[in-house]
Amino acid sequence: MTQEFYISVTPVRDGDYLVRTERVAMGVPLAEELVLWDVDRWLGQTAQVMHDPLIGLLRGKRSGATAAAPEAETYDLTSLGRELYDAIFQGTIRDSWMIAQGVAQNQNEVLRLRLGLKDDRLPLLPWEVLNDGARPLATNTDIVFSRYRSSTSRSANPSDWQRDEPDAPPLKILMVLAAPTDQEVLQLHQEAAQLQQELQRETPSGEAPNLELTILDQPGREQLTEALEQSHYDILHYAGHSNLSASGGDLYLVSDKTGLTEVLSGDDLAGLLVNNGVRMVVFNSCQGFYSAGASENGGSSGSLADALLKRNIPAVLAMAAQIPDDVALNLSRLFYRNLKQRVPIDLSLSRARQGLLSSYGSDQLYWALPILYMHAEFEGYLQGHKTQSFDPLDVDWETGPGDWEPEDLPKQDWPGPRPTPEQDQQTINQLLGELQTGLPPAMDLDLPDPRNTDAIDFHRFGQKLAADGNWIGAMEAYGNAINLNPEFAAAYNDLGLAFEQNGSLSEAMTSYKMALRYDPQLTNATTNLQRLATGILQPESGLATIADEGAGLSSLRQTPPDRPPAPPAPDRMFAKTPAHKPSGGLPQAKTIAMTAATLTVLGSIWFLAGRPQSPSSNNPPPAQETIASNTKNQELVAISSQSFNQQDLRKGTEAVAQLLENGALAEAESALSAVASKDVEIPAVSYLRGRLAWETIKRQTATAYKVEDARRAWSIALREQPNNATYRNTLGFGFYAERNLEEAEKTWKQAAKQLESAPADDRERLTADAGQALTLAKQAQRADNKDPRKLQTAKQLRDRVIRANPTAFQPNNLAKDWRWTEPMIADWANLLAEK
């Protein structure tokens, strides 16, 4: 089985793109980020890196300089791949991606990453070189990569693309060899012979070959049409020459009269393939796909791949640039070797890419040349694998946020062999029946199909599991309830109890706080929060009182069913989310199950915890001040040190942040000293190190810290997480303190642009405007650069800030923001005095 992770990228305005997850596995949070990309610069790098490989620019060295790119600005595949990876996976998208990887790894399933690009320029970039710092994603076997057209019609029927019958005939491949005499000579017959030999081999399991190859040598348009119409083929493999054109690209065939080139347009080819049921097309030719390298050579925007995708061909594999003969031979051999083992198309290509990488080296671009597009509804299996089914009893039924199926129950809870889908369903019905029987008469419900079970039923099911001591299953159920109703206070409270039983105290505290956010009168959550702060563990009861559940139900019923979910917070503290490590000496199997469940549920909780509060819950949760006063700084130091040693960076940085809020600078410094050297540049850690230096300078006249230390740490945090406006705003303060007014103005201006979509009274947005006003006013006062227009702009920004929030930005209130120093506050006061 595979788990899906679909990402779409949509242009919003110049340089701004909306990156969002379209489809994710059960329990993985949906996410979206508004990002600022310099696509023009990436296209320049791509044209340089993805240049024609035949001229050897990448053999053992970085790509050479061009007139547009001097030697000092050369790039390679790895650096470009890292930059593209960091551009996509940031903020909430990166959090969601890390959780998806953890869940897929624990369930021993392949994670399918698909990228949909709703733009004309973005597809030109080599997204296949995405590199997470350890390896290129497209060469993995646990993560498989492909693209999809976000605008493709979903009207096609996926069941028409896959044969499920056990005695289905072998897949039929039509290999077209076309080398007109007026084109460059290619080793096409050698490729055909090697492919024929590969397909005739037995599979590793000893099965007979399940792929049949038919070779059509030097056909013209008429011969190709006749071959496709007279016999059904599953795959068309074209080896020869092709080019870009306005008519959907050009396929070069051979005239039977002259032996010269006879052109078949991509649009005509697409109609021919659709009419004859071809499900996959392989273009082992140059420029079957339009790329930045092709645009450099003056090609048109129409490609063969585009023409076929518009007609809903399920899978198209084309080359981004000219491919050498020996590479084409190896690619075909490796790809079909895996495909005949009934491996999905994208996984077959990943294995083939890895083979090319091993054969030619990672510094060669050959492994990145194949571009695979698969229809968004196509699973990639051409034969012999049971496809997705919308039958609720089918164990392969695809899930999304809020869905639940038997496979989602912890696998370790099943003794002996894995039950059949029918046995799974019987167990679920029995549990739901027992739960319904045990409810008070006033709450008795007819429970719907598991796919449509609402938040109340998931909550009760979690309570049933908790009462039986199955805390892992309870966490899963509570997480589903919260996915369906993000303001279900009672579910948050019970989730906190489950976290406590598993030793996840930080997550329990977060859950209790979320419960009080949505229902400040939920007394059990208040009690649990106060008790947790004093270190008293909740007894294993696991069930909320009926009164508390009634409060939760009241909150649930007051939520309009068509109310859109609140958007995710634009900035997150963490660029990556480490898997939580449960405490205690649990057996290995239990620990793995707990990790998967924690990842699944925390995805929802961390995602929701970053959301703005609803208007109905503006009152701060009670007892928070009591918690802060009762939490001893030494306990926080111990928690942070232990967490850093266990690689639980989230819990560790939360404790350090609380120490800084308490003004315990020495304790915070001690806590940060426990961070491993490899983790010092993690964005959250770098940000806190900068804050420690900054606040120490503010409070102590004699200190080893310098402003440069804080500014450098914040620069590192922003470099690793460039879309975090809070990091960018804070860096502006560092530049301002160093009197680097130009960089301060630039930094705050960029922060303001990132926050354009935030509410007009958003504190970070106003801070960016105030920072720009300060720098402009200072620059206007310089004797060497007086400019009255800058002072006028500074006044306009100042007035905008004061109109939006006249209280928070008064000088006597700015000290509540730790970033403002006394000199800065004085400068702001002077600017306010300007008429």
N, C-alpha and C positions, 0 to 999 in steps of 0.2 A: 504494500500500500504506500501511497504518497500523501504528504501534507502540502497544501497549497499556500503560497504566499505571493499574491498578485500586487504589484505596485503600478499605479498609473501616474503619469506626469503631464500636467496640463498648463500651458502658458496662460498667465494672467495679464501681465503687461510687460513692458520692456524689461527684460532681465529677471522678472519675477515668475516663479513657477509654483504650482500647487502640487506637492507630492503627497500621495495618499495610498493607503492600503485598500484594495478593492475586495479581496477575498483572502481570508486567513483560516487557520485550523481552529478547532474548538478551544475556547479559552484564551486564545491569543488576542490581545486588544487591537482593535482598529485604531489607526493613527493617521494624522495628516500634519504637514508642515508647509508653511509658505517660505520659500527659499529664494535667494538671490544668486543667480548663476551668471558667470561670464562665458557664455557659449561661444562667442567669437574667438576667444583665446583658446578654448578647447579645440575648436575646429582647426585653428592654426597648428596646434600641437599634433592633432590627428593627421593632418595632411603631411606632416613631417615624419611622424612615426610609422604610419601605415602606407608609406610610399611603396611603389612597385618593388617587391622583394627580390626580383630577378637581378636588380642592379647591385644587390649585396650591401645595402647601407647598414643593415643590422647584423652583419656577420662579425661577431666578437667585439663590437664596439657600439657606442651610442650613435643615434642617427646623426647624419652629417648636417652641417649648417646650410642654410639657404639664404637667399637675398633678404627674405622677410624675417628670418630667424638667425641671428648671429650665433657664433659658436658658443657663447656664454649662456645661451638660452635653449640648448638642445634638450631633448626629452627622450625617455625610453618607455617601454611598455609598462614596467612596474610602477614608475612614478605617475604616469598618466592613469593607470588603473587604480592606484591609491587615491588620487585626487577625485576621480569619478565616484569611487566607493564612499568616500567621506562626504561628498556632495549629496548623495542619496540618503545614506544611513546616518542621519543626525536627529537629535531631539527625540520626539516620540516615535518616529519611524525606527530609529536604531534600537530603542527600548523594545519595541514590538518584535523586531528582527531577532534580537538576542533571546527573547522568550520563546519564539518559534523554533529557533535552533535547539534550545534546551529540551523542549517538549518532543520534537522529532527525534532527537538523539536518544532520549530515554525510552521512547516507544520503538526504537530501532526501525525507523521509517525514513524514506528519502524525502527531503524538503525540496519542493519544486518552486523555484523563484522565477516568476514571469514578469517581464517589464513591458508595460504598454505606454507608448509615446504619442501623445496627441499634439503633434507639432510637425512641421516640415523639416526643421533643421536638426532636431534631436536624434532622429534615426541615423543621421550621418556619422554620429560618434560611435566609437568601438566599445560598446558596453560589454562586449565579451571579455574585455581585459580587466573588468572589475576585480580589485585585489584587496582583501581584508587585512593585508599586512603579513599574512602567513602564506598565502597561496592565491592563485587566480581562481575565482569562484567557478568559472566555466570549465575547469579541469577536474572538478570534484566528482566523487561518486555518491557522497551523502547529500550534496546539494547540486541540483541540476538547474541549468539556466536556459531560458529561451525568451523570445520576444512574442508579443501578440499585438494585433492592431486593435486599439481601444475603440475605434470607430466601426469595426467590422460588424455586420449584421449578425444577430443571434438567431435568426430565423431558421438556420440550417439545423437538421436533425442529427445530433451526435450518434444516434444508434445506426445511422447509415454508414458511418465511418469505420465500423469495427465488426468483425465476424466473431461470434462467440461460440458457434457450434464446435464441439470437440473434434469432429471428423472433417473440419473445413479443409478445402484443398490448399496447397501451398500458395504463398504470396507470389504473384507473378510480376516480374520486373521487365520492363521494356527498356533496353539500353540502346540509345541512339548515338551512333558515331558519325560525326559530320566534319569533314576536313576539306572544304573546297580548295581547288588548286590555286586560287588567288589569295589564300590566307596562309598564315604561318603553319608549318608542318608540326603536327602533334603526334605523340606516341599513343594513339587511340587504341590500336589493336592490342598493344601490350597491356593496356589497362583492362580491356575486355577479357583477355586471356587470364589475367591474374584474378579478376573478379569471378570468372567462371570456375576457376580452380578453387577459390575460397568457398563458394557456395556449394560445391559438391562434397566438401568435407562433412563428416559427421559432427554433430554437436558434442560437447563434453559429456552429456548424459547418454550418448550412444544413439540418440534419435536420428532418424533419416533427415536429410536436408528438407527444410520447409519453405525454401525460396527457390523459384524457377526463373532462370534468366533467358530472355530472348534478345538476340542482337540484331538490330536493324542498321545495316551498314550503308552509309552515304545516301540517305533518302532525300527526296525532295518533299515539297508540301503534300503532293498527292499521295505519295507512298506512306508518309507518316499518318495522314488522315485515314487511309485504308487500314493500316495496321491497328490503330486504336479502335476503329469501329468494328473490325471483324473478330477481335478477341479482347476479353476483359483483362485489363492490367491494373494492378494496385499501385505500382510505382513507375514513374517515368524518370529514367536516369539519362540526362543529356551530357555527352562529352564532346566538346568542340569549342566553337567560338560564339560569342554573343556580345551585344553592345547595348548601350542606352539609347533611347529614342522617345519622342513625344507620344508614340503609339503604344506605350507599355513595354518598351524594350524591343530588341530584335534578336531572333534566334537565327543563326546562319545554317541553312541546309544546303543541299547540293543539287544543282540542276542536272537532270538526267540527260540533257541534250548537250550542254557545254562543259559540265563539270565545275562551273563557276558558282559563286554564292547565289543562293536563292533565299530571300528573307521571309521569315514568318514572324509577324508582329506578336508581341506579348498579349495583346487584347484578343487576337484571333486564337492563339494557343490556349488561352484561359477558357474560352467558350468550348473548344474542342475537348479539353480535359474534363470539364464539368459534365458535359453531355455523356461522356463515356465512363464516368465513375472513378477516375483516377484520384487516389487519396493522398499521395505524396509525390512531390517533384524534387529531384536533385539536379541542380545546375552545377556540374563540375566544369565550369568555364569562367572566363574572366568577365567581370562587370555584369553579373546576373543580379547584383544588388547595388543600389546607388549609395555610395559612401563619400566621406570627405576627400578621400584619395581620388575618387572618380571626378568629383567636382573640381579638383585641382587641375585635372586634365581636360576640362571644358566639356564634360558630358552633360546630357540633358537629364532632367529629373525623373524621367520615366524609366522604370526597370522591369525586367521580367518578373521578379519577385512581387513587386507592387501590383502588377496586373493580375497575377494569380490570387493574391490575398484579397483583392477586392471582390473576387468571385467565390470566396469562401472555400478555396482549396484548403483542406485541414492542416497540411504541413508543407512548408517550402524551405529547402536548404539551398543557399546560394553563397557565392564567394564575394568577399568585400573588395578583392583586388585580384590581379593576375596571379595564377597559382602555377608553380613549376610542375613539370610532368611527373617527376618522382614523388612529389608531395601529393599530387592528385591520386596517384596509384595507391599510396599508403593510406590516404584518407578513406578511399572507397573500400579497401580491404578491411580496415579496422572497423569502419562503420557497419558494414554488412555482417561482419563476423559477430558483432554483438546483437544486431537486429534479428538474426536467425535464431538466437537463443530466447526469443520472445521478450526481449528487453524493450522498454518504451523508447521512442525515437530520441527524446532529449537525453536520456541516460546513455544510449548508444553513442551519441555524439560526444558526450562528456568523456567517455572512455576513449573514443578515437582522438579527441583533442589531447588527452593525457599521453597517448601513444606518440602523437606528433611532437609534443613537448619533450618527451624522453629521447626521441630519435634525433631531433634537430637542435635541441637546447631551448631554454626559456628566453634567451635573448633574441631568438628568431620569432618573427610574427606569424609563422605558418599556422600555428595552433589557433590563432585568433581570426583567421580568415573566414572560416565557415560561419554563416549567419543563419540561425534557425528561427523561423516564425511558425508558431502553432496557433490554431484557432483557440479562442478563449474557452470554448466548450469541449475541446478535444483533449483526451487524456494521454494521447501519444502511443497507445497500443494499437497495432494494426491487426493482431490476431492472437488467439489463444489466451486471452486474459479477460476475466469478467469485468465488463465496463461498469461505470457508475449506474446506479439504479435509484429510482425514486420510490422504490418499495421500502416502507419503514422496517421490514424484517430483514432487509439486505444488509449484511455487516459492512459492505463497502459503501453504504449510503454516505454521500458527502455532507459534511456538517459545516456550520458557520457559527458566528457568535450567537449564543442563546439556544443552539440546538443541542440535543443530547441523544446518544445512541449507546447500545451496550458496550461498544468498543471503548467508550470514554470512562467506564468504570475501571478502577485500578486493577491491572492484570495480575498483581500479586495476590489479590483477594480470591482468585479462583484456584482451588486445589486441583492437582492432577491436570489432565489434558484440557485444553481450551474448549469450553462448551460450544455447541453449534448455535447459529443465530436463533433457531427456534427455542433452544433451551435458555438463551439469553433473554428472549422476550418473555418466556414463562416466568423467569425469576423477577423481571421488572414488574410484570403484572401482579405477581404475588406480593411484592414489597409495597407497591402502590395500593393494593387492596387492603393489606394489613394497616397501612397508614390511614386510609380512608375510614376503616372500621373504628380506629381508635380516636377519631375526631369527635368533639362535642357535636350534638345534633344541629346546633345553630350554624355550624361551619361545614356541615357535610356537603361534599361536592361530588359531581360526576366528573371524574378526572378524564381529561381528553387524551388524545394520542400523545406519546412521549415527545414527538417533535413539536407539538404546540402547547405543551405543559407551561402554565404561566408561572410567574415569580412566586406566588403563594405556595404552589404545589412543590416547587423545587425547595423552598424554605422548609416546608414540613418534611420533605423527604430527607433533607440534611439533618433535621432534628431526630428523625428516626435512626439514621445511621450513627449520629453522635451518641444517642442513648445506648446503642449496641457497642459503643467503643470504637467504631470505625471513623476515626477523625479525618483520615485522608479522604474517604468518600464524602464525609460531611463538608469538608472544605470545597470539594468539587461542586457539590450541590448548591452551597451558599454562593459560590462564585457565579453559577448559572442564574440564580435568582437575582443577583446584583446586575448581571449583564442585561437581563430583561427589564429590570426597574432600578436604575442607578440611585434612586433616593429611598431605597428600602432599608430604613434604619434598623429594624429588628434583625435583618439578615446580616448587616454589618456587625452588630453586637454579638450574635452567635458565631460569626466567623472569627471574631476576636478570641472567643473562648476556645475554638478549635486551634487557633494559632498558639495559644498559651499551652495547650496540652502537648504540642509538638516542640515546645521550647523556643518558638519564634516570637519573642516578647516585643521586639520593635514593631513587627508587623501587627501584633495584637493591639498595641497602642494606637497605631494608625487606624485600624478598623474601628476601635472605640471612638476615636475622634471623628471619623466619618459618620458613625451612627449619630453622634451629637450634632454634627453639622446639619443633618436633615431632620432630626427630632431632638431639640435641646431639652425636652421634658422626659426623655427616656431615662428613667432613674437607674435602671440596671446598668446602662452604659456608663453613667456618671460614677456609680459605685465601682464598676470594674476598672475604670480608668484611674480612680484614686487608689484602689487597692493595688493595681499593677505598679504604680509609682513607688509604693512602699515595699514591693518585692514579695507580696503574698500571692501565691499561685491559686487559681480557681480550682475547687474540687471538681472531679469528673462528673458533673451533672449534664452539661451540654444542652439542656433544654431551657429556652426562655419561658417566662411565665405567660399565661394566656393574656394577662393585662398588657404585657409588653408586646406580644404579637398583635393584639388589638390595635395598639398604637401604630405598629408598623403597617397593618392593614389599612388603617385610616389614612396614613400618609400615601399608601399605594393607590387607594381609590380616589384620592384627590388629584392625582396626576392625570391630566388629560391623555387619552390613549394616542392622540395624534401629535403630541408635543414633540418637537424635534429635540434630539439630544444636544446638550451643551457642547460647544467645540472644545477640543483638547487645548490645554494650556500651550501657548506658543513656545515656551522655553522650559526645558527640564534641566535639573542639576546634573543628571548623569548622561554621558554619551553611550555608555554600555551598562547593561544590567547583569551583574553576576548572579549565578544561581545561588539561592540561599542554602546554607549548610545547616541542617538541623543539629541541635545539640543532643548529647546523650549517646550511650553506647548501643545504638540500634543495630540489628543485623544488616548486612549489606543490602539485601533485597528490599528491606523496609526503608532504608535510607534512600534508595533510588526512587521508590514510589513516592516518598515524601517530597523529594526534590521536584519531581515532575508535577505533582499536585500544587506545590507551592509556586512553581513558575506559572502554572496555568492560572491560578487564582490571583496571584500578585499582579499578573498582567492587567487584570481588570481593576484591582484596587489602586495600583500606582497610577494607572491611567486616569481613574476617576478622582483620585486625591488631588491631582493637579488641575482639576476643572474649577472654574469660578463658582462661587456659591450662588444658589438661586435666590431671587428676591425674598422668598419666604423664610430664608434662614440666615439673615444678616446678623442676628445676635450671636456673639461669640459663645462657644460651648462653655457651660459652667465648669468651674473647678480647674481650668487651665492654669490660672495663677497659682492655685494650691499645688498643682503638679510641679510647676517650675520651682516653687519655693522648697518643696519637699525632696526634689532630686538633688542629691549631693554631688558636688563636683568630682570628688574622688571616685564615686561610683561610675560617673560618666567617663572618667579617664580609664577605669578598668574595662568598661564596656567597649570603648573605642580600641584600646590596645588589643583585647582579645579578638575583636572583630577584624582588625587589620591583619592580625596573625593568621586568622582563618580565611582571609581573602574576601570577607564580607564587607566590601567597601561602602555599600550604602549605609549599613548600620553604623560603621565607624565614623563616616563623615557626618551623619546626623548627630552623633554624640559630640563631635568637635564643634559643630555649628551651635549646639546648645551651650557648650562651654563659652564660646565667644559671645553669645547673647547674654550669658551671666557675667561677662566681664572677667572671666577666669583665664587670663592670658597665659600665665605660667603653666597651668594645667593643660590648656589647649596646645601649647608648644610641646609639652611632654607627650601628649596623645599623638600628635603628628609625627613625632620621632619614631613611632612604631610602624609607620608606613614603609613597606618594602621599596627598595630602590627602583625596581621595575615599575612601580605604581605611582611614583612621585609626579608624573606628568599626566595622570588621569585628570580630566577637566575639573571634577569636583574637588580633588585634592589640591591641585594647583590654585584654584580659586580661594580655598580656605587658607593656604599658605600665604597668599597675597594679603588676605584680610588680616591674618595674624600680624604680619609685618606692619601693615598700615595702622592698625589700632595700637600696636606697641609704640610706634612713632608718635601717635597722637597723645598718648598718656604718659610717656616717659621722656624726660629731657635727655637722658644719657642711654643710648641703646646701640647695639651693633647693627640693627636693621637700618636700611636706607630706603628711600622712596623707590629707587631703582629696583629693589628686591620685590616690592609689591607689584610694580608695573610689569616686570619681567614674568612673574608668576601668572598674572592675569592675561598677559599676551599668550602664554602657553595654553591656558584654558580656552581662550578664544580660538587659537589656531586649531585645536582639536575639536572644537564645537562652534564653528563660525556663525551659526544661526541663533546663538543664545544672546538675545538682546541685553539681558542683565549683565552678562560678562562684558559685552561691548560697552555698555554704559559705564561700568566700573572702571574699565581700562581708560576711559576718557578722563576720569578723576586723576588717574596716575599721570597721564601726560600733562594735565593742567598743573599738577603739583610740581612737575619738572620744568614748568614754564615752556613747554613745547606746545605752543598755542595752535600751530598749524595742524599737528597730529591730533590734538584734542578736538579741534573743530571737526576734522575729517571723521574721527571716530564717532563723535556724538551725532553727526549728520547721518552716518550710515546706520546708527542705532535707530534714529528717528524714522528712516526709510523702512527699516525692518518692522517698525511698530505702527505703520500707517493704518493698518486695519484694526488696531486696538481701540477701545473706547476713548473718547476725547478726554476723559478725566483719568485715564490710566496713569498710575504713578511713574512707571518706567518711561512711558512716552513723554510725559511732562518733564521728567528728569533730563531726557535727551535734549528737549527744547531749551530748558534752562541752561544746560551745559553749553549749547551753541551760543546762547545769548551772552554768557560770561566770556567766552573766548573772543567773540566778535567785539564786545565792548573793550576788552583788554587790547585787542589789536588796533582798535580805533584810537586808543590813547598813545600809541607808539609815535615817537617823534619822527622816526624814519619812514613811517608808513601810515600817516593819518588818512583816514577815508571816512567821510561823514556818512556814506551809505552803509558802512558796517555798523555804525552806532544806531542808525535808523532801523536796520534789520534786527539788531539786538533788542531794541525797544519793542518791536512788533512781537518777537518771540516771547519776551518778558510778559507783555500784556496778554498773550494767548495763555500762558501758564497761569497767571493770576486769575483770569476769567474762569478757567476750567476748575481750579482748586485754590481759592483764595486763602484757605486756612493752612494747608500743609506746607505751602511755600512761603510762609512768613518766616523771617530770620529766626525768631525764637523757637519755631517748630522744626527747622531743618536739622537741628542737632539730633533728632530722633532717628535720622538716617545716618548710620555709622560712616558712610562714605564722605559726608560733608565735614570738612575741617573748619576751624575758626576763621582762617584767612579767606577761605572760599565763601563762607557765610557773610563775612564782611564785604567781600566783593559783590555779592548778590544784594546786600542791603544798599550799597552805593548805587547799583543799577536801578533798584526800586526807587531811589530818590531822584533819579533823572526824570525830568519832565518831558 
